[in-house]
Amino acid sequence: MCSDCLRHPRVLVADDDPIIRRTIELILRHRGYRVLTAGDGAEALVRIAEDSPDILVLDLLMPVLNGWEVMQRLRDSGIEIPVVIASSVDQTIACIEAPGGAAYLTKPFRPGDLVNAVSQAVACAASRQPCHAPAA
């Protein structure tokens, strides 16, 4: 991870709900993150290829490509990006392992939990260690 990325990491927020997407964007921007957004899984993959974000905040239930499909395509492509899953799907039901997964947030979540999960994902990306944080 580049030194500027450590100071101002780029986070891609992929969620089909525009209100949730904008809320997450505002929370993270307020904390100094550079935020990109995508409204579905296909758009998220395009943004990842074009913009190389440092962290992905990913909803699971989205149109076109859902979050599970996005993560599978990232694995198949060999793209390693820490993923913070933010979904209404209960973690115990989802039973997934994100590539480089950092955290699982069940909606609704507290802003502080989001910031902590993204901060941990940034730290793990910087250390190049696999990260698996407890669910929030």
WOVENTA-V268426 format. One record per helix or strand of 2 or more residues. SS is the DSSP state (H for helix, E for strand). FROM is the first residue (numbers start at 1). TO is the last residue. If there is no record, write none. Layout:
BEGIN
SS_FROM_TO, SS_FROM_TO
END
This chain:
BEGIN
H_3_7, E_10_14, H_18_30, E_34_38, H_41_51, E_55_58, H_67_77, E_82_87, H_91_94, E_103_106, H_111_127
END
